[in-house]
């Protein structure tokens, strides 16, 4: 009788330990996701602003290049 009781107690202990491990892992992942989203959103917004600025600079440079090319093609501009 004592043997069976010890066996059941051991099984309950092992199941509880495994369940506790899964719970801790889930909490860890939840916290990690929250941190990565909070940090990642600022970085993404800042990088998006830099990309927008670089796109505008590229448009200006392309316009200047087109203007320069049209000046080269114009025989009256020489």
Buried (B, 14 or more C-beta within 10 A) or exposed (E): EEEEEEEEEEEEEEEEEEEEEEEEEEEEEEEEEEEEEEEEEEEEEEEEEEEEEEEEEEEEEEEEEEEEEEEEEEEEEE
